[in-house]
Amino acid sequence: MAKDYATQWLGAELVHLEEGKCTLQMLVKREMLNGFGTLHGGMAYSLADSALAFAVNSYGLISPLINGSMSYAKGAIEGDVLRAEAKVISLGNKKADIDVVITCKGHEEPFYFFRGTVYRTSKEHEI
């Protein structure tokens, strides 16, 4: 997180991190809204991508996203607190698949669903 300036810029906070899992939390701010007053899709995607990155890179290998897909079930609004929970669902030598579910405090149903695939390089990084 110390060098992840994009995640810092989002204002995302690290709630939980363990090998293969990560939970980030973020407050939806006014500057994150689209013209209809809901969270811009790119902001939700960025939060999911960050949670995914922390979860899969927890194994120690640099693992960039090569494919990602997001479904937008509901739109968050200013003041909502989002929680992104990422979990590695398959881990191979060269690739891994990760699911991220983003929920909103005070709501039962998830708002966003993300699935990503990463390429697992042989380059190690500091954990």
C-alpha positions in Angstrom: 0.0 0.0 0.0 2.9 2.3 0.7 3.7 2.6 -3.0 0.2 2.1 -4.4 -0.6 5.7 -5.1 -3.8 5.0 -7.1 -5.3 3.1 -4.2 -4.3 5.8 -1.8 -5.8 8.4 -4.1 -9.1 6.5 -4.0 -9.0 6.8 -0.2 -9.3 3.0 0.1 -8.3 1.6 3.5 -6.9 -1.9 4.0 -9.2 -3.8 6.3 -7.9 -7.3 6.0 -5.1 -9.0 4.2 -4.0 -12.6 4.2 -2.6 -15.0 1.5 -5.1 -15.0 -1.3 -7.6 -12.7 0.3 -8.0 -8.9 0.8 -10.7 -6.6 2.0 -10.6 -2.8 1.2 -13.0 -0.2 2.3 -13.8 3.1 0.6 -16.0 6.1 1.2 -17.8 7.4 -2.0 -16.9 11.1 -2.4 -18.6 13.7 -4.5 -15.7 13.8 -7.0 -16.2 10.1 -7.7 -19.8 10.6 -9.0 -20.9 10.5 -12.6 -23.4 13.0 -14.1 -26.3 11.0 -12.7 -25.1 11.2 -9.1 -24.0 7.6 -8.8 -20.5 6.2 -8.5 -18.6 6.3 -11.8 -18.1 2.8 -13.0 -14.3 3.3 -13.3 -14.1 4.1 -9.6 -15.8 0.8 -8.7 -13.6 -1.0 -11.1 -10.5 0.6 -9.6 -11.5 -0.4 -6.1 -12.1 -4.0 -7.2 -8.8 -4.0 -9.2 -6.9 -2.8 -6.1 -8.5 -5.5 -3.8 -7.7 -8.1 -6.4 -4.1 -7.0 -6.7 -3.5 -7.1 -3.0 -5.0 -10.6 -2.7 -3.1 -12.2 -5.6 0.2 -10.4 -5.0 0.1 -11.7 -1.4 1.8 -14.8 -2.7 5.0 -12.8 -3.4 5.0 -12.8 -7.2 4.3 -9.8 -9.3 0.9 -10.7 -10.9 -0.6 -8.0 -13.3 -4.2 -8.1 -14.4 -4.6 -9.4 -18.0 -8.4 -9.6 -18.1 -11.2 -8.2 -15.9 -14.9 -8.1 -16.1 -17.3 -6.2 -13.8 -21.1 -6.4 -13.4 -22.8 -3.3 -11.9 -25.9 -4.4 -10.0 -26.6 -1.2 -8.1 -25.2 2.3 -8.0 -23.5 3.7 -5.0 -24.0 7.3 -4.0 -22.1 10.0 -2.2 -21.5 9.0 1.4 -21.8 5.3 0.8 -19.1 3.1 2.4 -18.1 0.3 0.0 -16.3 -2.9 1.0 -14.4 -4.9 -1.6 -13.7 -8.5 -0.7 -11.3 -10.3 -3.0 -10.6 -14.0 -3.0 -8.3 -16.0 -5.2 -10.4 -18.8 -6.6 -7.8 -20.6 -8.7 -4.0 -20.4 -8.6 -1.6 -21.9 -11.1 2.0 -21.5 -12.1 1.3 -18.9 -14.8 -2.2 -17.5 -14.0 -4.7 -17.0 -11.3 -8.4 -16.1 -11.2 -9.8 -13.8 -8.5 -13.4 -12.9 -7.6 -14.2 -9.6 -5.9 -17.6 -8.7 -4.4 -18.3 -5.1 -3.5 -21.0 -4.5 -0.9 -22.3 -1.3 0.6 -22.7 -0.7 4.3 -26.4 -0.8 5.2 -27.5 -2.8 2.2 -28.0 -6.6 2.0 -27.3 -7.2 -1.7 -23.9 -6.7 -3.3 -23.5 -3.7 -5.6 -20.7 -4.8 -7.9 -19.2 -8.1 -9.0 -15.7 -8.4 -10.5 -13.8 -11.4 -11.9 -10.2 -11.0 -13.0 -7.4 -13.1 -14.4 -3.7 -12.3 -13.7 -0.5 -13.4 -15.2 1.9 -14.7 -12.5 5.4 -13.6 -13.4 8.5 -15.2 -11.9 9.5 -11.8 -10.4 9.3 -11.6 -6.7 8.4 -8.5 -4.8 8.6 -7.4 -1.2 5.5 -8.3 0.8 
